[in-house]
Amino acid sequence: MCAESDCQEPIHHWFGLTYSSYLVLPRSALQTMPVEFQRRFVAMLDEMQATIDPSVFPDSYAVNVRGEGGRFERDPYADYRRGPRVPLRQAAAECTEPGSMGSAPGASGS
């Protein structure tokens, strides 16, 4: 495991030994995070869009939820307007409320 400052490929390191090619984040999960996190996240997305030519990717992707045994299931977060907010971990919920300016310890996703 490399120290954060030593990593030359931090995204590769974050994914670890998984076979994942994608990171899928429900919009509801992102909207649950504190406003300051959302601002940083959007700034990084804007930077990525300004750097990478979007024509190298297909126009659309489909995301399906699979449960036990590989069976398709209903996505509880598909309706971002009326869907539930993603519950915070107990320690994070005690430190900050969704939409606040604070940051939650352990909310880095690693």
Secondary structure by P-SEA (a helix, b strand, c coil): cccccccccaaaaaaccccccbbbbbaaaaaaccaaaaaaaaaaaaaaaacccccccccbbbbbbbcccbbbbbcccccccccccccccaaaaaaccccccccccccccc
